[in-house]
Amino acid sequence: MLAIKLMRTGAKKSPSYRVVVKEKQSKRDGAYLENLGTYNPTRNPAEIKLNLTRVNYWLEKGAQPTDTVSRLIKASAKSETAAAAEAQA
């Protein structure tokens, strides 16, 4: 089974994460199928960069996001629709 998970990168005490698709049973920092974006919680506000078309592709294929990743997807989608509405105005 596939999962969309966070993969930790960055230095000690300053984490940043990659949002990746990987096998559910694999290690946190093990091999992954595709990098979907990044999440940097140390910035104020937290920086989320996701390729939502690829996220939707993997969700259609049956990949299950973790709880944290599903919150990040919702926040990214919300900010992207707000930016699109602002660009049209």
Buried (B, 14 or more C-beta within 10 A) or exposed (E): EBBBBBBEEEEEEEBBBBBBBBBEEBEEEEEBEBEBBBBBBEEEEEEBEBBEEBBEBBBEEEBBBBEEBEEBBEBBBEEEEEEEEEEEE
